[in-house]
Amino acid sequence: MNQYKKVAYYTLGCKLNFSETSTIARLFGDAGYAKVDFEDRPDIFIINTCSVTENADKKCKQLVKKAMNINPDAFVAIVGCYAQLKPEEIGNIPGVDIVLGANEKFNVVKHIEQLESKNEEAILAYASIKETKEFIPAFSYGDRTRSFLKVQDGCDYFCTFCTIPLARGKSRNASTEATVLQAKKIAETEIKEVVLTGVNIGDFGQGNENENFFNLIKELDKVEGIDRYRISSIEPNLLSNNIIHFSLNEAKRFVPHFHIPLQSGNDRLLKAMRRKYDRNLYAERVAYIKKLQPNTCIGVDVIVGFPGETDEEFLDTVNFLKELDISYLHVFTYSERANTTALKLGDAVPMNLRKERSKQLHILSEKKKRAFYESQLGALRTVLFEHEEDEGMMYGFTENYVKVKMPYDKTLVNTFCTLKLETIDRDGIVKGVLKRSLEEAC
């Protein structure tokens, strides 16, 4: 295949997928290919898939159809979790040329260059997930003000609702030293903020005395040229007091923002989900964070409609969340996934009831977020502004993850600005007033 062909990328799912898509794009760039938008009639489409929910599967099929409408002659490669879990199913989607499993996705350039023409049957290149043992480093660059740095992959937990261990394999990572080297590469760019991502980042080192997440963040904090680190989703049982205390009270670059999966506020359901904590431990983590730094933003993942979830158990979760000093929720409606234990654990919750419970928690999330934002009004915060302009406004996030907007000023893009948080608009975004000097700030 000739070089200098146009490649478009689409990422479904998590921050980890974004980091890997960006790395794949750099591999194509190094091989002489040009990156273009999905709509720009590319010669190659790379779709990086997720399979956490059924909707992600459907979205993949829709994207392939869209790609073929844009350029029927283009090659379509599908990579990611869905590609590992259901390669034959994807291979039957009209227009798909190649499906690459976990072991092959970073060899996508080689596989694409071996294609000579579109075939009626897709090429499937995958192996048993048990053979996936290598850790491939990745980070995102070029798409956002921040970078997603992959520090860990895979998971050993096997929660009963989750297919990720089947799609990504066992927990693994590079050494602390090698991970710090990746951070230093990011520090050489214009990126100001790094989000640490993975499947189960708190499991970094898998119990090794010296190679562990606490030691990793201490070393990352020393890297010059990165202004902010955010810790993305981290399991509550792995979020130790040492990690919390360091991040909030000792670190120079880690911000007061945690995202901590809960999934349920009912202990019976937590046990059925095979989670490694109970609600008391979760509440203790939140209380300790708020004791050290009351302005810390805390996000929470919750699943509604898990098999066998009763009205009383759902209400238990609602009441538990109401009492917690948290800032927002990510609500997931339970989706049946093949080869997961949850399918055998109880009667299916009717879909209309799942949707109603999801709606209730979305309303609670908006109330929690509004209350958190209101608690920040009048405060001076540091905002990192994004590149995007929308109707004359620019947007950014404070260190504690309050979304802020102000009139667009291109000189402020990708810079840290001191703002006074003044009001909340009807869309739930805070309006800030720029303070250009210490005197103004005071």
C-alpha positions in Angstrom: 0.0 0.0 0.0 1.3 3.4 -0.9 2.3 5.8 1.8 0.8 9.3 2.4 -2.7 7.9 2.5 -5.3 9.5 4.7 -6.3 7.8 7.9 -9.2 8.7 10.2 -9.7 7.5 13.7 -12.8 7.1 16.0 -12.6 6.1 19.6 -15.4 4.6 21.6 -15.3 4.2 25.4 -12.8 5.2 28.0 -9.7 7.4 28.5 -7.5 4.4 28.1 -8.9 3.8 24.6 -8.2 7.5 23.7 -4.6 7.1 24.8 -4.2 4.0 22.7 -5.9 5.5 19.6 -3.5 8.5 19.8 -0.5 6.1 20.0 -1.8 4.1 17.0 -2.2 7.5 15.1 1.5 8.3 15.8 2.5 4.9 14.5 0.7 5.7 11.2 2.2 9.2 11.2 5.7 7.7 11.6 4.9 5.4 8.6 4.1 8.4 6.4 0.3 8.5 6.7 -1.8 11.7 7.1 -4.3 12.0 9.9 -7.7 13.5 8.8 -11.2 13.9 10.1 -13.7 11.1 9.8 -15.7 13.1 7.3 -12.7 14.0 5.0 -13.1 10.9 2.8 -10.1 9.0 4.3 -8.5 6.0 2.7 -8.4 4.1 6.0 -10.8 4.1 9.0 -9.5 2.9 12.3 -12.3 2.3 14.9 -11.2 1.6 18.4 -14.0 -0.1 20.2 -15.4 -0.5 23.7 -17.7 -3.3 24.9 -18.7 -2.2 28.4 -22.3 -1.8 27.2 -24.5 -3.1 24.4 -24.8 0.5 23.1 -21.0 0.5 22.4 -21.4 -2.6 20.2 -24.2 -0.9 18.3 -22.2 2.2 17.9 -19.4 0.3 16.2 -21.8 -1.1 13.6 -23.2 2.4 13.0 -19.7 3.8 12.5 -18.8 1.2 9.9 -21.9 2.0 8.0 -21.1 5.7 8.2 -17.6 5.1 7.0 -18.8 3.1 4.0 -21.2 6.0 3.1 -18.3 8.4 3.2 -15.9 6.3 1.2 -17.0 2.8 0.0 -13.5 2.0 -1.2 -11.8 2.7 2.2 -10.3 0.1 4.3 -11.9 -0.4 7.7 -10.0 -1.8 10.7 -11.6 -2.5 14.0 -9.5 -2.8 17.1 -10.2 -2.7 20.9 -12.2 -4.6 23.4 -15.2 -5.5 21.2 -12.7 -6.7 18.6 -11.1 -9.1 21.1 -14.4 -10.3 22.5 -16.4 -10.8 19.3 -14.1 -10.9 16.2 -16.3 -13.1 14.2 -19.4 -11.0 14.8 -17.5 -7.8 13.7 -16.1 -9.6 10.7 -19.6 -10.1 9.5 -20.3 -6.4 9.4 -20.4 -5.3 5.8 -17.4 -3.1 5.0 -15.1 -4.3 7.7 -11.7 -5.5 6.3 -9.7 -6.5 9.3 -10.4 -7.1 13.0 -7.4 -7.0 15.4 -7.5 -8.4 18.9 -5.6 -7.3 21.9 -2.2 -8.8 20.8 -2.4 -7.2 17.3 -3.9 -3.7 17.6 -0.5 -2.0 17.8 0.6 -3.9 14.7 -2.2 -2.3 12.7 0.0 -0.5 10.3 1.7 -3.7 9.2 -1.7 -5.4 8.8 -3.2 -2.5 6.8 -0.1 -2.5 4.5 -0.6 -6.2 3.7 -4.1 -5.5 2.3 -4.2 -5.1 -1.4 -7.9 -4.7 -2.0 -11.2 -4.9 -0.2 -12.3 -8.5 0.4 -15.7 -10.0 0.9 -14.5 -11.7 4.0 -12.8 -9.7 6.8 -9.4 -10.9 8.1 -9.4 -11.8 11.7 -6.2 -11.5 13.7 -6.6 -12.4 17.3 -5.5 -14.9 20.0 -6.7 -16.1 23.3 -6.6 -13.3 25.9 -4.5 -15.6 28.0 -1.7 -14.9 25.6 -1.9 -11.2 26.1 0.9 -10.5 28.6 2.9 -7.6 27.2 2.3 -4.1 28.4 2.3 -1.5 25.5 2.8 2.1 26.8 0.5 4.8 25.3 -0.5 8.4 25.8 -2.7 10.8 23.9 -1.4 13.8 22.2 -2.7 16.4 19.7 -6.4 16.2 20.4 -6.8 17.9 23.7 -5.1 20.3 26.2 -4.5 17.4 28.4 -3.0 14.0 27.8 -4.2 10.6 29.0 -1.2 8.6 30.1 -1.7 4.8 30.2 0.0 3.5 33.3 -1.6 0.0 33.6 -3.7 -2.4 31.5 -5.8 -5.5 32.2 -7.6 -6.5 35.4 -7.4 -9.5 37.8 -10.7 -8.7 39.7 -13.3 -10.4 37.5 -16.3 -8.4 38.8 -19.4 -10.3 37.9 -20.8 -7.7 35.5 -17.6 -6.9 33.6 -16.0 -8.2 30.4 -12.8 -6.2 30.6 -10.6 -9.0 31.9 -11.8 -11.1 29.0 -11.0 -8.3 26.5 -7.7 -7.0 28.0 -6.2 -9.8 30.0 -4.4 -9.8 33.3 -3.3 -6.8 35.2 0.1 -5.5 34.0 2.2 -2.4 33.7 5.7 -1.1 32.8 8.2 -0.3 35.5 7.9 3.0 37.5 11.1 4.1 35.7 9.7 3.4 32.2 6.3 5.1 33.1 8.1 8.2 34.3 10.0 8.2 30.9 6.6 8.4 29.1 5.6 11.3 31.3 8.8 13.1 30.4 8.0 12.7 26.7 4.7 14.4 27.4 6.5 17.1 29.4 8.5 18.0 26.3 5.2 19.0 24.5 2.9 21.9 25.1 0.6 19.7 27.2 -0.1 21.1 30.7 -2.2 18.4 32.3 -1.9 14.6 32.5 -4.6 12.2 33.4 -3.4 8.8 34.7 -5.4 6.1 33.1 -5.7 2.3 32.9 -8.2 -0.5 33.7 -7.3 -0.8 37.4 -4.6 1.8 38.0 -4.4 1.3 41.7 -3.2 -2.3 41.0 0.0 -0.9 39.5 2.8 -3.3 40.4 0.3 -6.1 41.4 1.4 -6.1 45.0 5.2 -5.7 44.4 6.7 -4.0 47.4 8.6 -1.4 45.4 6.5 -1.2 42.2 3.2 0.2 43.4 0.9 3.1 42.6 1.9 5.1 45.7 5.6 5.1 44.7 4.6 5.8 41.0 2.8 9.0 41.8 5.6 10.2 44.0 8.0 9.8 41.1 5.7 11.3 38.6 5.3 14.3 40.8 9.0 15.1 40.3 8.7 15.4 36.5 9.3 19.0 35.5 7.2 20.4 32.7 3.9 18.9 33.7 1.7 21.2 35.8 -1.1 19.0 36.7 -1.9 15.3 37.2 -5.3 13.9 37.7 -5.9 10.4 39.0 -8.7 8.8 36.9 -10.9 6.0 38.2 -9.3 4.2 41.1 -10.8 1.4 43.2 -11.7 2.4 46.8 -9.9 -0.5 48.3 -6.7 0.5 46.5 -7.1 4.2 47.2 -5.0 4.1 50.4 -4.8 6.9 53.0 -1.1 7.3 51.9 -2.2 8.0 48.3 -4.9 10.4 49.5 -2.6 12.3 51.9 0.2 12.6 49.4 -2.1 13.8 46.6 -3.8 16.4 48.7 -1.2 17.5 51.2 2.3 16.8 49.8 2.3 16.7 46.0 3.2 19.7 43.9 1.3 18.6 40.8 -1.6 16.3 41.8 -5.0 18.1 41.9 -7.8 17.7 44.4 -10.0 15.5 42.2 -10.7 11.7 42.6 -13.1 9.4 40.6 -13.9 6.4 42.8 -16.2 3.7 41.5 -19.0 2.6 43.9 -21.3 0.7 41.7 -23.8 0.1 44.5 -24.5 1.4 48.0 -26.0 -1.9 49.1 -23.6 -4.4 50.6 -25.5 -7.5 49.3 -25.2 -6.2 45.8 -21.5 -5.2 46.3 -20.9 -8.8 47.3 -22.9 -10.2 44.3 -20.9 -7.9 42.0 -17.7 -9.4 43.6 -16.4 -5.9 44.6 -13.6 -5.8 47.1 -15.0 -3.4 49.6 -18.2 -2.6 51.5 -20.1 0.7 51.8 -18.4 1.5 55.1 -14.9 1.4 53.6 -16.2 3.6 50.8 -17.7 6.2 53.2 -14.4 6.2 55.1 -12.4 7.0 52.0 -14.7 9.9 51.1 -14.7 11.2 54.7 -10.9 11.2 54.8 -10.6 13.0 51.5 -13.0 15.7 52.7 -11.2 16.0 56.0 -7.9 16.7 54.4 -9.3 19.0 51.6 -13.0 20.0 51.7 -12.9 21.5 48.2 -11.9 18.2 46.6 -14.1 17.0 43.8 -15.2 13.4 44.0 -16.9 11.6 41.2 -18.7 8.2 41.6 -19.6 5.4 39.2 -22.9 3.7 39.9 -24.7 0.8 38.2 -28.5 0.5 38.3 -30.6 -2.5 37.4 -28.0 -5.2 38.4 -29.7 -8.6 38.3 -31.8 -9.1 41.4 -31.7 -5.5 42.5 -34.8 -4.8 44.5 -36.6 -1.5 45.1 -35.3 -1.5 48.6 -31.7 -2.2 47.6 -31.9 0.6 45.0 -33.3 3.0 47.6 -30.4 1.9 49.9 -28.0 3.1 47.2 -29.9 6.4 46.7 -29.9 7.2 50.4 -26.2 6.3 50.8 -25.3 8.6 47.9 -27.5 11.4 49.3 -25.5 11.3 52.6 -22.0 11.2 50.9 -20.2 14.4 50.3 -19.6 13.7 46.6 -19.7 16.0 43.6 -21.2 14.1 40.6 -22.2 10.6 39.4 -21.5 8.6 36.3 -24.6 6.4 36.1 -24.5 3.1 34.1 -27.6 1.2 33.3 -26.8 -2.5 33.7 -26.3 -4.2 30.4 -26.2 -8.0 30.0 -22.8 -9.1 28.7 -22.0 -12.6 27.5 -19.7 -14.8 29.6 -20.3 -12.8 32.8 -21.4 -14.4 36.1 -24.0 -11.7 36.7 -26.3 -13.4 34.2 -26.8 -16.2 36.7 -27.2 -14.2 39.9 -30.8 -13.1 39.9 -33.9 -12.1 38.0 -33.4 -9.5 35.3 -34.7 -6.1 36.3 -37.2 -4.9 33.6 -35.6 -2.4 31.3 -38.3 0.3 32.0 -37.4 0.0 35.7 -33.7 0.3 34.9 -34.3 3.4 33.0 -36.4 4.9 35.7 -33.7 4.2 38.3 -31.1 5.7 36.0 -33.2 8.8 35.7 -33.5 9.2 39.5 -29.7 9.0 39.9 -29.1 11.4 37.0 -31.3 13.9 38.8 -29.4 13.3 42.1 -26.1 13.8 40.2 -27.3 17.2 38.9 -28.2 18.2 42.4 -24.9 17.1 43.8 -23.0 18.8 41.1 -24.9 22.0 41.5 -24.3 22.0 45.3 -20.6 21.4 44.8 -20.4 24.2 42.2 -22.3 26.6 44.5 -19.9 25.8 47.3 -17.1 27.1 45.1 -18.7 30.4 44.2 -16.6 33.4 45.3 -13.4 31.3 45.4 -10.3 32.0 43.4 -9.4 29.0 41.2 -6.8 28.2 38.6 -8.4 27.3 35.2 -6.7 25.6 32.3 -8.6 26.7 29.1 -9.3 24.4 26.2 -8.7 25.0 22.5 -12.3 24.9 21.5 -14.4 28.1 20.9 -18.2 27.8 21.2 -20.4 30.8 20.3 -17.7 33.3 21.5 -17.0 31.5 24.7 -14.1 29.4 25.9 -14.1 26.6 28.5 -11.8 25.1 31.0 -11.6 23.3 34.3 -10.4 24.3 37.7 -7.9 22.2 39.6 -10.9 20.7 41.5 -12.8 20.0 38.2 -15.3 22.8 38.1 -16.2 23.6 34.5 -15.8 27.3 33.9 -16.5 29.5 30.9 -15.7 33.1 29.9 -15.5 35.2 26.7 -13.1 33.7 24.2 -9.5 35.0 24.2 -7.1 33.1 22.1 -4.1 34.3 24.2 -5.5 32.3 27.1 -5.8 28.9 25.3 -3.8 26.2 27.0 -2.8 28.6 29.8 -3.5 28.7 33.5 -5.6 31.6 34.6 -6.7 32.8 38.0 -10.4 33.3 38.0 -13.0 34.3 40.6 -16.0 31.9 40.3 -19.0 34.1 40.2 -22.3 32.6 39.0 -23.7 29.4 37.5 -25.6 29.6 34.2 -28.7 27.6 33.3 -26.5 24.9 31.7 -24.8 24.3 35.0 -21.5 25.9 34.0 -19.7 28.4 36.2 -18.9 31.9 34.8 -15.6 33.2 35.9 -14.0 36.6 36.0 -10.3 36.8 35.0 -7.9 38.2 37.6 -4.7 39.3 35.8 -2.8 40.3 38.9 -2.4 39.5 42.5 -3.9 42.8 43.4 -7.0 42.1 41.4 -7.3 38.6 42.9 -7.2 40.1 46.4 
